[in-house]
Amino acid sequence: MVVDASNLVAGRLSSIVAKNLLEGRRVAVINAEKAVFTGTRRKLEERLEFFEVKSRINPKHTPRHYRRPDTFFRRMVRGMLPRRKPSGAEAMKRLRVYVGVPEAYRGKGATSFKEAEYDTAGRKHMTLGELCAAMGWRGGAGEAEKR
């Protein structure tokens, strides 16, 4: 199953993807950087302060936070799976997440989920790509062309 994440709410999409993975389907998510986080930009940037947490005692024990949209989304899905059980570990192996659209998935019909759609017209939101760029991701537009 190929899923296009464009204009889909990231949390709703990741829960749908997690359920499909647990049912045994292989899922490839394309355009992960275009998934949407709802809320004002100010509220979302306040959440970014969480990503600056560091350990003063030993930097090796500092929490690790992903900055690329594809790994960030993988982590969201992982949080919705029983990853310490064999079923959850196997489900994570069936997940592929991409920034942009790779050659292997061009021209194939990508699915979109009605219950995860977000009407962005006049509503406050931020894309996953914008959020990751605010955290320090340097990929941007050039990342999709590389694949």
N, C-alpha and C positions, 0 to 999 in steps of 0.2 A: 504494500500500500504506500503510495506517495502522497504526502500531505503538503500543501502550500500554506505557509504560516502568514502570508500577507494579510494584514488587517484582521487577524484573529487575536483574541485576548489570550495572552501567554499562559496564564494559570488554567483557564478553561481548556485550552488546547492540550496542555501537558497532562491534565487528568484524563482526557479522552485518549491520548496516545498511550498513557500508562495502562489503561484498561485494555486496549487492543493488544499491547505487548503481552499482558498476562494471559490473554486468550490464545496466544501462540502465533500471532501475525508478525511478519517483518514490517517495520515502519521506517520510512525515510522522510524526514522533514526538510523541505527546501525553503529558501528565503527566510531563515530563522531571524535575521536581523530586522525583518519587517513585522515581527510579532509585536503586539501592542500591550503596554501597561497603562491602566486607567488611572486617572487622578491628575491633580495639578503638577506642573513641573517642580514647583517648590516642595510639595510633599515628597515627590520621588527623590529630589536631591537631598532632602533631610535623611532619607533612608540610606543614601550613599555614605553618610558618616559612619555607618556600621562597618563598611568595608575598610575603614582606616584604622580599625582596632589592631594594635600591635602588642606583642609581649615584651616588656622591658627587661625581663630576666634573661630569657633566651630566645633570640629571634627565630630559631628553628621551630619553636613551638607556637609560632604565630599562626592564626587561622589563614588558610589559603582560599582566595576568592578568584574565580575565573573572570577574565575580562573579555574574552572573545564570545560573541553571541551564540555560536554553536555549542561551546562547552558550557556556557551559562545555562542554556536551555536543557542540555543533557542533565545537568545538576538538578534542575527543577523537576524533571521527570523522575530522576533517581529518588528524590524525596517522596515521591508518590508510589514507590514500589517497595515491597518487602525485600530490600536488597541483601539482607543477611541470610535469607533463605535461598535454597537452590532455585526456586521458581523465579524469584526476583533477579538473581544473578543471571539466569538464562535469558530473562526478558531484556535486560540491559544489553546483552550481546546482539539482540535482534534490532536494536535502535541505531539509526544513522541520522545525523543532523548536519546540515550544510548551510554555509553562508552563500547566498546566490543559488543559481541552478547549475549543477555540474552537467557535463556533456552526456553522461549516462542517462540522465532524467529529462533531457530536453525533448519536447514533442510528446512525452507521455502524459496522459491525462492525470493531473493532480487533483486530489479530492480536497474539499473544503467542508467544514462542519458548520451548519446553520446556527447551532446553539453556541458556538464560540465566536461568531462574527461580531464586529464592533463598528458601529456607524461613527466614523471620525468627524463628520461634518459638524463644526461648531462645538465639539466636545473636547474636554481636556484629556490629553493622552500623551504618551511618549513611546517611541518605538524602542525595541530591544537594542538596536544598533546605536541609537542616541544615548541610551543609558550606559551601554558599554563604552562608548566614546568618552562619556563623562567620567568613567572609572579609569580610563587610560588606554583603551583599545586603539591601536593605531592603524587598523585595517582599512575601514571605510570602503569607498567604492572600488578601489583596486583589488580588494580581496576576492570579489566575485568573479572578476575577469581571469584570475589566475587559475581557477578550477576548470 
